[in-house]
Amino acid sequence: MFILNLFLYNFFFHSFFIQRLFDSDVNISFNNLGNIQNDLIKIGLPFSFTLNFYFVALVISIFSSALIYISIPKTIKIDTPLIFFKELFKILINYSAILFGVLYFFRLFNFNRGLIIFGLLVYVVSSYILIWLLRLEKYKNISFKYIVPTLVFIVLTFSVFFSFQNSSETISISATTTTSTLFSPGVVDSQCSPWLGSVNFKECRSGIEKVNSTRFSESLNNIIVFKNDIYVLDVFGVIYKNSPSNIYLDISEKILNRLDPDIYGLEISGEQGLFSLAFHPTDDSLLVSYSNLENSLVVEKYFINQDNSIQYETSEILLKVPNSQGLHFSGNLLWSNYFKDFILSIGDMEGNSRPLEYSEPIATTSLKGKIILLNTDVSNPEQLSVNRNTEVYKNIIAYGLRNPWKTYEYKNYLFVPDIGLSTEEELNILNLEEISNTQKPFLLGWPHYEGTIDNEIKYNEIYLYQNGIANNINSFVKENSIFPKVYYTHQAPENFRAAIIGGGVIENKESKYYEHYFFADYLSNELFAYDFNKDELFIFPLGNVNSFITSVEIHPTKVDTVLFTTGTGNLIEIKLP
């Protein structure tokens, strides 16, 4: 009975505790679940189940119950403070080993450290009290031994239930263990989940046809189209051209990727990998962006021979931005026909709560949280910085971004999706003629704004310097921030949305979707189309994809056809209804 009571207590406690960790940063949680999913795919277990906080709580509960049962004496005494603290310390050591061991084994990284430490301390004290009550000798032969844990479980059950009712929808993914279940060709008849967001939502459109799926790698990050060729980028540093058998560029030896970060001796994990590719229109060079072995965002230039082969030995580093967190690199590259230069997107490179106190994406003296031109000054921004002696960057197109993935230029418009923290996703459409006329970069508001939500930041270290005088930036941000054309919340009945994935515009005038911008959600298995001329938004349910959507692209030759990549390494082709 003792071990049963102990296990039940552990499971209820960890269901509550692990859920709080998952809810603290939704994007980190889904990335972590993706780590487990990828590991299960490697193993090839012949069955599937749901991965969520219950799974993690169950594993921790089993091991912690067993270890405490073995290590704690049959009789706990608190006769002296020394004995009390000795037993308390023993539980602390044992539980710390189990908790951090499970988190490391399953590659569950970047959770809120303060919350982990708080939960660890609460567990040590509460479990000690419960164990002491269960092993009281004077109650050995009476029902009190069973009444106590029952009361504890009632309280915990109520707490967990109350938490579920007031928290976000359960964060979960399918623990698919084979690649064969990732794709089922045919027409998708699924219905759309309710829309909670901007008022320009028009209708749900079913009838997407899944045409083809091609497995390229263990995990894909991006698709790039250039002159009717399709370039597929995996997280490890390999670029494929049109097919898995044709490797166009391999720089995996230079790249720290998110699936195997520990092989380089770094205790860090997040969103590392190969990010983007952009060709110069003259065909003589290309740029790639990636996280290097020091965990920095790097833009590197490679020259192209006349036979289309790559000159590996003559490459040069154009930009390097250190990233201490391993998150929100962005790194999207594109050639701008409007500016005749390369555009680079850079995320804020921060975790969950820190940006709400630290407004570096707002600072015009930093590259973090920006969209920039690599070689051209295009703006004359106000000086928003920590001190008056820092020079502003004049190549900034837009600032105040969290994690823009990925940007797209069409005519004089720049489409900028920005991944939110915990509440809203946003799509911004910037008219580049405005920056040409005003010389002022576009302010998109993060971290003061998440989509349309005012975070009401009262303190930060960034000041607006005017004539050498430091002024509070809050009024400036409120007056100058641009709000998104499309936005949506994470919570929705029957679904959970998180992380907007940018795509592209259908430019073929023969298409039924001419000048519709297509994008997706990382999690919800939905494709979206925004008619920016009529300000109308459409949802296309994709059915069960059983993976994350990591990038979206318009097919270069097939009309009304869209491509997207998955976190499990597939390139999927769909036909629009």
N, C-alpha and C positions, 0 to 999 in steps of 0.2 A: 504493500500500500504506500510506503514511503516513496519509492522510486516513481510510482504513478503520480502521486501528488506533486512531487518535484518536477516531473516532466510537464504536467498540465500547467503548473505555475510558469515554467520557462516558456511554454508555447504562447500563453496569453500575453506575458510580458513582452516577448520578442515580436509578436504580431503587432503590438502597439508601437514598440520602439523602432523596428525596421520600417514600418509604414511612415513614421515621422521622418526618418532619414530619406526615404524615397520621395516624399512630398516636398522636402526642402529644396530640391532642384530637379525638376522633371526631366530636363534634357540629359543631365548626368545619369539619372536613374535608368533611362532607356539605353544610353550608351553602355552602362554596366550590364544590363540584362542582355544586350547584344553580345558582350564578351562571353557570357555563359552560353548563349545560343551558338556562337561560332565554335566554341570548344566542343559542344555536343555534336555539331556537324562533323568535326574532325574525328570524334570517336565513332560516330555512326550508329548510335543506339537505335534499335528497331521499333521505336514507339515515340509518340509525342505526348506532351503535357503542357500545362500552362506555367510559364515563368512569371512570378510576381513576388511581392514581399513575403507571402505565406511560405514559398519555397525556401527562401533564405532563413526565415524564422524557424522553420521546421528543422533544418540542418543544424543551426546553432543550438536549438533546444535539445536535440538528441545528444550531441556531444557534451554540452555543458551539464546536462543532467547526469550523464554517465560518469564524467570526470569528478563532479562534486560528490556523487554517491560513493565513488571509490576512495576519494581522498579525505573526506570529512569523517571524523570519528563517530562511532555509534552514539556516543553521549557527548553533547556540547555543554560545557560549563562556562559560566561567566563570573566565577568566584572572584577573580582579580582582573584589573584592567589589562595586565600583561597577557593573560589567557585570551581575553576578549579581542584585543588587537592582533594577537597571533593568528587566531582563527579567521578574523576578518581579512588579514593580509593574505592568508592562504587562498581564500575564495577569490580575492582580487587577482592574484597571480594566475590561478587556474582559469578564471573566466577571461582575463585579458588574452591569454594564450589561445583560447578557443575563439573568441570574437575576432581578433586580428588575424588569426590563422585562417578562418573561414573567409573573411573579407579578401585576404590576399590570394587564397587558393582560387576563388571564383573571379578574381580580378575586378573587385568592387572598389573602385578608387574615387577620390575627390569628393566624398561626402563631407558634410559639415563637421569639422573636427570638434567644435564646441559641443554640438549635440551628441556626438559619440562619447566624449568624456563624461558628459552629464548622465547619459544613459548607463555607462559603465558604473559610475558611483552609485546611482540609484539601485541598480541591480545588486551590487555587492551588499548594501545595507539591507534591502528588502528580502533578499534570499537568505541572508544570515538569520534574520528574525524568523522567517518561515521555518527554516531548518531547526532552529532552537526550539520553537513551539512543537514541531512534529516529534522531537526527540526528548521532550520533557518526561523524565522518569515517573514523576508523581501522577501523570495522566495516562500512564501506560495502559491501564485497564478500563478506561472510561471513554465515552464517545467524544470527549472534547478534542481528542487527537484528530478526529475526522471533521468535527464541526468547524475548527479553525480554518483549515484549508478551504472548506466549502464556502465560508464567508469571504475569504480572500478571493476565491474564484468568481463569486458573484459580483464583487466590487470591480474586479478586473474586467469581467465580461461586460459590465455596464460601461466602463471606461472605453473599452475597445469599440463597443457598439456606438457609443456617442461620438467617438472619433471618426468612425466610418461615415456616420451621417453628416458630419460637418467637414469632411475632407474632400479632396478631389477624387475623381473616379479612379478606381483601382488601376495602378500602373502595372501592366502585364503584357507579355508577348507570348507567342507560341514557341515552345521549345522543339521546333522542328529539327529532326536529326538526319534527315535525308534530303538531298536536293531535288528529288523527283516530285515532291509535293509542292514545290514552290510555284509551279506553273501549270495551269490547266487551260488549253486553248479553247476558244469559243466565245460566244456572246455573254457578257455579264448582265444579269437582270436585277442585280441588287438595287435596293432603294437607298436614297440619300439619307443621311442623318440630318437632323434639324440644324439650320444655320443660326449661329449666334455671333453676330458681328455687324459689319457695315450694312447700311440700308440699301445698297445697290445689288443685293442678291436678287436674281431673277427667277431661276428655276433649276430643278434637278433634271438631268438628262441621262437616262439609262441606255444601255445598248452598246457600250464599249466592247470591241472585239479584241481579245488577246490573240495575236497572230503568231508570235514566235518568241522563244526565249533561248539565249545562248549563254552558256557559262564560260566566263573568261578567267576568273581568279577566285581566290577565297573571299575577297571583299573588294568592291569597286567604290570609287569616290566621285568620278566625273565622266561626262561625255563632252567632247568637243567636235564640232563639225567645221571643216575647212575645205572649200572647193569640192564639195560632194563626197569627201572622204569622212569616215567616222573614226575618231580617235577615242579609245576607251582607256581610262586611267584607273589603275588599282592603287590601294593604299601603300603598297610595298615599294613603289617606284618604277613600275613597268607601264609603258604606253603601248597599246595594241592598235594597229591600223586595220580596220574593217573586219578582222577575224582573230580568234584566239591563237591561231598559228603564225600570225605575222606580228612579231615584236618590232616596233618602230624605234623605241628608245628604252633603255634600261639603265637607271641610275639608282638602283636599290641599295648599293653600297654606301650612298651618301645620305640615306633617309632614315630617320627615326619614325617608325610606324606605330600606330596605336595598338596593334595586336600583339606585338612582341617587343615592348619597350625595354624589358629587363635584360635582353641579350646584350645591351650596351652598358650594363651596369648602372642604369639610372632607375631610381625608384620613383617613376612618374608615368602616368598614363592619362590619356585624354582623347584628343582628336588629331593626333599626329599622322603624317603620311604625305603622299603626293597629292597636291591640290588641283593644279590647273595647268593649262597649256594655251599658248597664243602664238600664232604665226605673224611675222611681218608680211605685209602684202606683197613685197618684192620677192618672197620665197627664198631669201638668202639666209634667214635666221629665224629662230623661235625662242620663246621664253617659257620656262617652267617655274612653278612655285612649289615649295615643299618645306617640311620641317627637317632641319639637318640634325646631325648627331648631338649637337649642343642644345637642341630644342628651340632653335630660332626659326622664324619664318624667313626663307631665302627665296630670292628671285634670281635665277641663273639664265644666262644667254648662251645658246648653242648656234653655231653656224652650220649651214646646210650645203653640202656639195651639189654639183650639177646633176649627179646621178641620184639625188634625194637622200643620200646617206648622211649621217651625222658626224661632225667633227668633234669627237669627245675631248681631244687633247687641247683645244683652243677655247674652251668654255670660260666664261667670266662671270663673277658674282656682281650683280647690279645693286642689290639691296639685301640687308640683313637686319631683322628686327627681333631682339631677344624676347622669349616668352617664358616666364617663370612658372606659369600654371599649366601649360600644356593644353590650353583650351582656347577656343575662339580665334584661331588663326585667320579664318576666312581664306585669303590667298587667291581669290578669283582674279584671273587675268583676262583681258580682252583687248583687241585692237580697236581703237576709236576712229572711225571714219570722220567724225565730227571734229575732233581735236588733232587728228593725225599723229597720235601717240598712243602708247599703251596705258590702259587703266588698270589699277590694282586696288582691290578691296582688302582692308585690314580690320580684323575684329578687335574687341577691347582687350583680349587676352587675359580675361579675369574669370573668376568662378561665380558663385551665386550671390552672396550678400555684399561683398566688398565694393562693387561699383556704386551701390547706393550711398556710399560714404566717400568714394574716390571718383572724381568726375573727369578722369583723363581723356575719355572720348570727346569731351567738350573742349579740351585744351587745344588751341591752334598751334602750340609749340611741341606737340607730340604727334606721332604717326598712328597711334593706336585708336581704333574706332573711326577710321577715315576711309574715304575713297579718294585716291590721288592719281595724278598723272606722273609717270616715271621720269619724264625728261623735260616737261614744260611747265612754266609758271602760268597759272590761269586765274588766280584770285588774289585779292588783297584783304585778307580777313582781319577782323579785330584781334587785338592781343588778349587772348584768354589763357592765362598761364599761372604758375605757382609764384613766379617772381618777375619783376619788370625787366630784367636783364636778358631774357630769353627771346630769341628770334622766332617769328612765326614762319610756318611753312606756306609758301605761296603756290604750291601745286595741289592744294586741297580743292576737290570738287564738292564733297559733302563730308560732314562730321557729325558726331553724336550718334554713332552706330554701335550696336552690340556684336552682332555676328552676321554680316550680310552674305548670304549664300543662295544663289549666285547672281551677279548683276548681268544686265543685257542692254545693249544699245540698239535702238531702232530709230532711224532718221535723226531727229534732234532730241529724242527722248532717251533717258536712262532709267531702266526699271531696276529698282533696288529693294529686294525683299530683306527684311531684317528679323532674325529669330529673337523672340521675346524671352523673358526670364521665366515667369511662371503663370502669366495671365493672358497676354495678347501677342498675336503674330501680325506683322504688318507688311504691306506692299506700298512702296513709294514710287511715284513716277515724276521724274525731274525733267523739266524743260531746259535743256542746256543753253538755249538762247538767253535765258535769264542771267546765267553766270557770265556769259560773254558781254552782256550789256551792263551789269552792275558790278562785276568783279568781286562779288560776294559769294562765298560758298554756301551751299544749302545746309541749314541746321536741322537735323532730324530728331534731336531732343534727348537721346539716351545719355545718361541714366535718369535724367529728370522726368522724362516721359517714356513709358513702355506702351507703344502704340498710341492710343488716345488717353491712357491713364496717367494722371499726374501723380508721381511718387512723392510730391511735396517735400523735396529735399531742402532742409533748412541749413545744413552745414556742409561745406566742402572746402578744400584748400585752393580751388581755382578762383582767380579774380579777373575781372575785366579792367584792364589798364587803359585809362584815357588821360593823355597828357601827364603820364607818370603817376597818376593817382589810382590806387586800387579800389575798385567798386565791387559790391556783391553782384554775382552773375544771375541770380534767380529771376529778376525782372527782365533781363536781356533774353534769357532762354525762353521765358513765357511769351515774350512779344515776337520772337523771331523763329520759333520752331515751326516746322512744316508738319502737318498731320497727314497720315497715309490715305491713299485712295481706297484701299481695301484693308480691312482688319478683321480678325476673328479671335474668339476666346478659346481657351483650351478645353473647357468643360462643355460638353454637349450631350443631350440625352442619347443613349445607345452608342456613344462614340467618345473618343478622346483624341483631340488634336494637339500637336506640339511640334514646332519647328517648321517654318515655311521653307520650301525648297524651290528656288527660282528656276525658271526655264527660258522660254523664248517666244517670239512672235511669229505667227504664220504669215509669211510675206507673199505667198503664192496667191495671185488674184483669182485663180480658178477654184480656190478652196471655199467651202461653205463657212469657214472660220477665218476668213481673211481679216488681218489686223486684230486678231484675238491673242492676248498674251496668256500662255499656258504655264502653270506652276502646280506644285503638289505639296502635300504635307508629309513630312518625314515618317509619321506614325500611322495616320488614320486610313491609309489605302484609298486616298481620294485624289483625283486630278481636278484642277480648277481652270476655267477659261474666263478671262476678263476682257470684254469688249470695251476698250478704253475710249472709243469714239462715242458710244451710246451710254457708257457708265453702267454696264450690266454684267453681272457675275453669274456663272453657271458652274454646277458641280457635276462631275462624272464619277460615280462609284466604280472602283477597279476590282471589286470582289476581294477574295482572300489572296494576298500577295505573300504572306507569311515571312515578311522581312521588312527592313527599313528601306524607304526610297531615298537615295542619296543624290540624284541629279536627274534633270529633265532636259530634253532637247527635241527640237523639231527635226523629223527625218528630212535629209537634204533632197531626195528625189521622189519619194512617194507622197502623193497628195493626202492630206488629212490623216497623217500618220505621226505618232509621237513615240519617242524612245525614253526609257528611264532605266537607271541602274539601281541595284539593290546592295544592301550591306552583306549579302551572302554571295556576291560575285556574279550576278546574272544581268545581262542586258536584255530588256524586255521590249518588244515592239507591239504597239496597240493601234487599232484603227478606230477613228472617231465615228460616232453614229451620225 
